[in-house]
Structure formats: C-alpha cells, structure tokens
Amino acid sequence: MIEYREDKFKNILMDFMHLLPEHMAEMNYFHKQGCKFDPDYSAYIRGQDAGHYVLVTAKDSGILVGYIVFSVQRHIRYRDTVYAQEDLYYVVPEYRRQGIAKRLFEAAEEVLRKRDVEFIFATTKTYLDRSGLLEQSGYECFEKKFGKKIKD
C-alpha cells in the first residue's frame, strides 16, 4: 500500500538524489536545452527549514516512488496572499497510471491548506502534458509559459 505524507528532504535525501537525475532527464526543460545538471540539494533543505518548501512523498513499503515539492511564499503585490508554486512532481515509471500523482497533489493540498496557503499553482510540460490530471483536480489553465535560451 502506498503511503503519502509530508516529509523532510534530509530524511529522503539519498533516495531523492537517486530519482532526480532520471526525473530531470525525462522532463526538464533545462536538461533538454543541454544545461549541466548540478542541483544544490542543501538549498532544498535550507529552504524547507525556513518554511519555503513543502515536500510530500509517496512510499511503497518505505521505498520512495513519487514526490511533489511546492515553494511557499507571500505574494509580492498582494501581501496578504500566501501561495504555493509546484516546483517538482514525479512518479517513477513503473508506478504510473495508478492515481499516485493525483493523490500526491491531494495530500499536498491538505498540508498547504494547514499553512494558510490560499492559491496553488502547478505546471505541466507541453511535451508531457498532464493537463487532464490538473483539470480533474480543479485547477484552471490561465496562462502559458514560454522559454528561450539566449546564451550558448
């Protein structure tokens, strides 16, 4: 049975370090643009310790099979508004199509609601579109994000 819970980066760091390269190779824009993969794992730990990151994990018998990470912040122009921006979400390929991603989002929403988060924002890749998951979970599409590499 899959267990969903808020977790600490420092508690899952080795598993996270093992899964993140596979995750980035599959779906990250910077990776696809040829950028060097060199994550600052300690920044996630420091950010979480300061209350700026929320991590929810999915584990099968203690083995990490998925995660979702949100950054949490107060809006700079609407200072009474706290929002969360999805930074990462991933489910290992052999565990996909079982509703794990949806349950990760649901579990994260519970955690974020307790932290007085008013809005949650999530993204999906055009080349790995997960719009259906987000729309079924009540998210609305309201803008598009574009990227352009300007330095070789």
C-alpha atoms as an extended CHARMM CRD file, in Angstrom:
* protein
*
       152  EXT
         1         1  MET       CA              0.0000000000        0.0000000000        0.0000000000  PROA      1               0.0000000000
         2         2  ILE       CA              1.2900000000        3.4600000000       -0.9060000000  PROA      2               0.0000000000
         3         3  GLU       CA              1.7870000000        5.8800000000        1.9970000000  PROA      3               0.0000000000
         4         4  TYR       CA              1.5080000000        9.6300000000        1.3770000000  PROA      4               0.0000000000
         5         5  ARG       CA              2.9260000000       12.0990000000        3.8710000000  PROA      5               0.0000000000
         6         6  GLU       CA              4.7590000000       15.3420000000        4.3620000000  PROA      6               0.0000000000
         7         7  ASP       CA              8.4560000000       14.5870000000        4.5900000000  PROA      7               0.0000000000
         8         8  LYS       CA             11.8080000000       16.2650000000        5.1270000000  PROA      8               0.0000000000
         9         9  PHE       CA             14.4300000000       16.4560000000        2.3780000000  PROA      9               0.0000000000
        10        10  LYS       CA             17.1270000000       15.4780000000        4.8480000000  PROA      10              0.0000000000
        11        11  ASN       CA             15.2120000000       12.2570000000        5.6100000000  PROA      11              0.0000000000
        12        12  ILE       CA             14.9070000000       11.1840000000        1.9630000000  PROA      12              0.0000000000
        13        13  LEU       CA             17.9910000000       12.8510000000        0.5060000000  PROA      13              0.0000000000
        14        14  MET       CA             19.7140000000        9.7140000000       -0.7850000000  PROA      14              0.0000000000
        15        15  ASP       CA             16.5280000000        8.4540000000       -2.4690000000  PROA      15              0.0000000000
        16        16  PHE       CA             15.8170000000       11.9410000000       -3.8700000000  PROA      16              0.0000000000
        17        17  MET       CA             19.3830000000       12.1660000000       -5.2300000000  PROA      17              0.0000000000
        18        18  HSD       CA             18.8390000000        8.8060000000       -6.9150000000  PROA      18              0.0000000000
        19        19  LEU       CA             15.4870000000        9.7170000000       -8.5490000000  PROA      19              0.0000000000
        20        20  LEU       CA             16.0760000000       13.3520000000       -9.5050000000  PROA      20              0.0000000000
        21        21  PRO       CA             18.5280000000       12.7160000000      -12.3910000000  PROA      21              0.0000000000
        22        22  GLU       CA             16.0720000000       10.2820000000      -14.0060000000  PROA      22              0.0000000000
        23        23  HSD       CA             13.2500000000       12.7870000000      -13.4500000000  PROA      23              0.0000000000
        24        24  MET       CA             15.2060000000       15.6730000000      -14.9970000000  PROA      24              0.0000000000
        25        25  ALA       CA             16.3640000000       13.6100000000      -17.9840000000  PROA      25              0.0000000000
        26        26  GLU       CA             12.7700000000       12.7010000000      -18.7510000000  PROA      26              0.0000000000
        27        27  MET       CA             11.0500000000       16.0410000000      -18.4700000000  PROA      27              0.0000000000
        28        28  ASN       CA             13.1230000000       19.0700000000      -17.5160000000  PROA      28              0.0000000000
        29        29  TYR       CA             13.4030000000       21.9940000000      -19.9450000000  PROA      29              0.0000000000
        30        30  PHE       CA             16.8890000000       22.9880000000      -18.7830000000  PROA      30              0.0000000000
        31        31  HSD       CA             18.1000000000       19.4130000000      -19.1660000000  PROA      31              0.0000000000
        32        32  LYS       CA             16.6580000000       19.2440000000      -22.6660000000  PROA      32              0.0000000000
        33        33  GLN       CA             18.4890000000       22.5060000000      -23.5010000000  PROA      33              0.0000000000
        34        34  GLY       CA             21.8100000000       20.9030000000      -22.5570000000  PROA      34              0.0000000000
        35        35  CYS       CA             22.3590000000       22.6440000000      -19.2110000000  PROA      35              0.0000000000
        36        36  LYS       CA             24.6570000000       20.9190000000      -16.7380000000  PROA      36              0.0000000000
        37        37  PHE       CA             22.7070000000       19.0180000000      -14.0870000000  PROA      37              0.0000000000
        38        38  ASP       CA             24.1720000000       20.1880000000      -10.7800000000  PROA      38              0.0000000000
        39        39  PRO       CA             21.4500000000       20.5080000000       -8.1130000000  PROA      39              0.0000000000
        40        40  ASP       CA             22.0200000000       22.3340000000       -4.8550000000  PROA      40              0.0000000000
        41        41  TYR       CA             20.3680000000       19.7970000000       -2.5710000000  PROA      41              0.0000000000
        42        42  SER       CA             21.2950000000       21.8000000000        0.5030000000  PROA      42              0.0000000000
        43        43  ALA       CA             19.1990000000       24.7060000000       -0.8350000000  PROA      43              0.0000000000
        44        44  TYR       CA             16.1200000000       22.4710000000       -0.6540000000  PROA      44              0.0000000000
        45        45  ILE       CA             16.9670000000       21.5670000000        2.9500000000  PROA      45              0.0000000000
        46        46  ARG       CA             17.6400000000       25.1840000000        3.9480000000  PROA      46              0.0000000000
        47        47  GLY       CA             14.5030000000       26.3710000000        2.1610000000  PROA      47              0.0000000000
        48        48  GLN       CA             12.3770000000       23.7250000000        3.8380000000  PROA      48              0.0000000000
        49        49  ASP       CA             13.8550000000       24.5310000000        7.2500000000  PROA      49              0.0000000000
        50        50  ALA       CA             12.9060000000       28.1960000000        6.6330000000  PROA      50              0.0000000000
        51        51  GLY       CA              9.3360000000       27.2140000000        5.7150000000  PROA      51              0.0000000000
        52        52  HSD       CA              9.6790000000       27.9670000000        1.9990000000  PROA      52              0.0000000000
        53        53  TYR       CA              9.3320000000       24.3990000000        0.6770000000  PROA      53              0.0000000000
        54        54  VAL       CA              6.7880000000       21.6630000000        1.2540000000  PROA      54              0.0000000000
        55        55  LEU       CA              7.6440000000       18.0900000000        0.2850000000  PROA      55              0.0000000000
        56        56  VAL       CA              5.0890000000       15.2820000000        0.1320000000  PROA      56              0.0000000000
        57        57  THR       CA              6.2510000000       11.7760000000       -0.6640000000  PROA      57              0.0000000000
        58        58  ALA       CA              4.6810000000        8.5560000000       -1.8740000000  PROA      58              0.0000000000
        59        59  LYS       CA              6.3500000000        5.4440000000       -0.4940000000  PROA      59              0.0000000000
        60        60  ASP       CA              5.6720000000        1.7910000000       -1.1300000000  PROA      60              0.0000000000
        61        61  SER       CA              6.8750000000       -0.2460000000        1.8510000000  PROA      61              0.0000000000
        62        62  GLY       CA              9.3020000000        2.5580000000        2.6950000000  PROA      62              0.0000000000
        63        63  ILE       CA             10.6400000000        2.9230000000       -0.8700000000  PROA      63              0.0000000000
        64        64  LEU       CA             10.2760000000        6.3700000000       -2.4520000000  PROA      64              0.0000000000
        65        65  VAL       CA              8.1350000000        6.0260000000       -5.5850000000  PROA      65              0.0000000000
        66        66  GLY       CA              6.9760000000        9.6160000000       -6.0170000000  PROA      66              0.0000000000
        67        67  TYR       CA              7.2240000000       13.1280000000       -4.6640000000  PROA      67              0.0000000000
        68        68  ILE       CA              5.8060000000       16.5880000000       -5.0620000000  PROA      68              0.0000000000
        69        69  VAL       CA              7.5210000000       19.7990000000       -3.9970000000  PROA      69              0.0000000000
        70        70  PHE       CA              5.9700000000       23.2330000000       -3.6080000000  PROA      70              0.0000000000
        71        71  SER       CA              7.6160000000       26.5490000000       -2.8620000000  PROA      71              0.0000000000
        72        72  VAL       CA              5.5060000000       28.6360000000       -0.4970000000  PROA      72              0.0000000000
        73        73  GLN       CA              5.6140000000       32.4110000000       -0.4220000000  PROA      73              0.0000000000
        74        74  ARG       CA              3.7330000000       35.5720000000        0.2300000000  PROA      74              0.0000000000
        75        75  HSD       CA              2.7740000000       37.3830000000       -2.9740000000  PROA      75              0.0000000000
        76        76  ILE       CA              4.8930000000       40.4870000000       -3.5140000000  PROA      76              0.0000000000
        77        77  ARG       CA              1.9780000000       42.5700000000       -4.8480000000  PROA      77              0.0000000000
        78        78  TYR       CA             -0.8300000000       41.0030000000       -2.7720000000  PROA      78              0.0000000000
        79        79  ARG       CA              0.9390000000       40.7720000000        0.5640000000  PROA      79              0.0000000000
        80        80  ASP       CA             -1.9640000000       39.1870000000        2.4350000000  PROA      80              0.0000000000
        81        81  THR       CA             -1.9630000000       36.2940000000       -0.0330000000  PROA      81              0.0000000000
        82        82  VAL       CA              0.1490000000       33.1830000000        0.5220000000  PROA      82              0.0000000000
        83        83  TYR       CA              0.5350000000       30.9030000000       -2.4700000000  PROA      83              0.0000000000
        84        84  ALA       CA              2.3400000000       27.7130000000       -3.3740000000  PROA      84              0.0000000000
        85        85  GLN       CA              4.0590000000       27.0640000000       -6.6850000000  PROA      85              0.0000000000
        86        86  GLU       CA              4.7010000000       23.4710000000       -7.6820000000  PROA      86              0.0000000000
        87        87  ASP       CA              8.4250000000       23.0210000000       -8.2170000000  PROA      87              0.0000000000
        88        88  LEU       CA              8.6360000000       19.2920000000       -8.9190000000  PROA      88              0.0000000000
        89        89  TYR       CA              6.3820000000       16.3000000000       -9.0900000000  PROA      89              0.0000000000
        90        90  TYR       CA              7.3880000000       12.8540000000      -10.1850000000  PROA      90              0.0000000000
        91        91  VAL       CA              6.2320000000        9.2690000000      -10.0440000000  PROA      91              0.0000000000
        92        92  VAL       CA              8.6500000000        6.5190000000      -11.0580000000  PROA      92              0.0000000000
        93        93  PRO       CA              7.5590000000        4.9660000000      -14.3670000000  PROA      93              0.0000000000
        94        94  GLU       CA              6.5710000000        1.5400000000      -13.0210000000  PROA      94              0.0000000000
        95        95  TYR       CA              4.1590000000        3.1770000000      -10.5520000000  PROA      95              0.0000000000
        96        96  ARG       CA              2.3850000000        5.4120000000      -13.0410000000  PROA      96              0.0000000000
        97        97  ARG       CA             -1.2600000000        5.0950000000      -14.0990000000  PROA      97              0.0000000000
        98        98  GLN       CA             -2.2820000000        4.1360000000      -10.5580000000  PROA      98              0.0000000000
        99        99  GLY       CA             -3.5050000000        7.5370000000       -9.3630000000  PROA      99              0.0000000000
       100       100  ILE       CA             -0.3670000000        8.2690000000       -7.3420000000  PROA      100             0.0000000000
       101       101  ALA       CA              0.2160000000       11.7200000000       -8.8550000000  PROA      101             0.0000000000
       102       102  LYS       CA             -3.3710000000       12.7150000000       -8.1130000000  PROA      102             0.0000000000
       103       103  ARG       CA             -3.0580000000       11.5380000000       -4.5150000000  PROA      103             0.0000000000
       104       104  LEU       CA              0.2550000000       13.3890000000       -4.1430000000  PROA      104             0.0000000000
       105       105  PHE       CA             -1.4830000000       16.6090000000       -5.1920000000  PROA      105             0.0000000000
       106       106  GLU       CA             -4.3640000000       15.9120000000       -2.7910000000  PROA      106             0.0000000000
       107       107  ALA       CA             -2.0120000000       15.2000000000        0.1180000000  PROA      107             0.0000000000
       108       108  ALA       CA             -0.0070000000       18.3320000000       -0.6630000000  PROA      108             0.0000000000
       109       109  GLU       CA             -3.1970000000       20.4070000000       -0.7370000000  PROA      109             0.0000000000
       110       110  GLU       CA             -4.0360000000       19.2250000000        2.7880000000  PROA      110             0.0000000000
       111       111  VAL       CA             -0.5850000000       20.2160000000        4.0590000000  PROA      111             0.0000000000
       112       112  LEU       CA             -0.6460000000       23.5710000000        2.2630000000  PROA      112             0.0000000000
       113       113  ARG       CA             -4.1490000000       24.4020000000        3.4900000000  PROA      113             0.0000000000
       114       114  LYS       CA             -2.9190000000       23.9820000000        7.0870000000  PROA      114             0.0000000000
       115       115  ARG       CA             -0.1910000000       26.5120000000        6.3050000000  PROA      115             0.0000000000
       116       116  ASP       CA             -2.7620000000       29.1080000000        5.2440000000  PROA      116             0.0000000000
       117       117  VAL       CA             -1.9300000000       28.8060000000        1.5490000000  PROA      117             0.0000000000
       118       118  GLU       CA             -4.7160000000       30.3910000000       -0.4590000000  PROA      118             0.0000000000
       119       119  PHE       CA             -3.6980000000       29.5060000000       -4.0180000000  PROA      119             0.0000000000
       120       120  ILE       CA             -1.7720000000       26.6300000000       -5.5660000000  PROA      120             0.0000000000
       121       121  PHE       CA             -0.1510000000       26.8740000000       -8.9760000000  PROA      121             0.0000000000
       122       122  ALA       CA              1.0660000000       23.8830000000      -10.9550000000  PROA      122             0.0000000000
       123       123  THR       CA              2.6580000000       23.4210000000      -14.3410000000  PROA      123             0.0000000000
       124       124  THR       CA              2.7450000000       20.7480000000      -16.9890000000  PROA      124             0.0000000000
       125       125  LYS       CA              5.0530000000       20.2350000000      -19.9280000000  PROA      125             0.0000000000
       126       126  THR       CA              3.7510000000       20.6010000000      -23.4660000000  PROA      126             0.0000000000
       127       127  TYR       CA              5.7850000000       17.5210000000      -24.4220000000  PROA      127             0.0000000000
       128       128  LEU       CA              4.4970000000       15.5140000000      -21.4190000000  PROA      128             0.0000000000
       129       129  ASP       CA              1.1100000000       17.0800000000      -20.9130000000  PROA      129             0.0000000000
       130       130  ARG       CA             -0.6220000000       16.3360000000      -17.6150000000  PROA      130             0.0000000000
       131       131  SER       CA             -3.4030000000       18.9060000000      -18.0620000000  PROA      131             0.0000000000
       132       132  GLY       CA             -6.0560000000       16.2410000000      -17.5460000000  PROA      132             0.0000000000
       133       133  LEU       CA             -4.7250000000       15.4260000000      -14.0780000000  PROA      133             0.0000000000
       134       134  LEU       CA             -4.7080000000       19.0810000000      -13.0910000000  PROA      134             0.0000000000
       135       135  GLU       CA             -8.1170000000       19.8820000000      -14.5710000000  PROA      135             0.0000000000
       136       136  GLN       CA             -9.6900000000       16.8320000000      -12.8620000000  PROA      136             0.0000000000
       137       137  SER       CA             -8.2120000000       18.1190000000       -9.6050000000  PROA      137             0.0000000000
       138       138  GLY       CA             -9.8900000000       21.5220000000      -10.0020000000  PROA      138             0.0000000000
       139       139  TYR       CA             -7.0160000000       23.5580000000      -11.4570000000  PROA      139             0.0000000000
       140       140  GLU       CA             -7.7610000000       26.0450000000      -14.2190000000  PROA      140             0.0000000000
       141       141  CYS       CA             -5.3990000000       26.9330000000      -17.0380000000  PROA      141             0.0000000000
       142       142  PHE       CA             -4.9620000000       30.7030000000      -17.1160000000  PROA      142             0.0000000000
       143       143  GLU       CA             -1.6030000000       31.4120000000      -18.7650000000  PROA      143             0.0000000000
       144       144  LYS       CA              1.1460000000       29.8750000000      -20.8660000000  PROA      144             0.0000000000
       145       145  LYS       CA              4.8310000000       29.9460000000      -20.0280000000  PROA      145             0.0000000000
       146       146  PHE       CA              7.4680000000       30.3850000000      -22.7140000000  PROA      146             0.0000000000
       147       147  GLY       CA             11.2170000000       29.8700000000      -22.5760000000  PROA      147             0.0000000000
       148       148  LYS       CA             14.1080000000       30.8850000000      -24.7760000000  PROA      148             0.0000000000
       149       149  LYS       CA             17.7940000000       30.0880000000      -24.4200000000  PROA      149             0.0000000000
       150       150  ILE       CA             19.7670000000       33.2910000000      -25.0840000000  PROA      150             0.0000000000
       151       151  LYS       CA             23.3150000000       32.1750000000      -24.2720000000  PROA      151             0.0000000000
       152       152  ASP       CA             25.2510000000       29.2790000000      -25.7520000000  PROA      152             0.0000000000
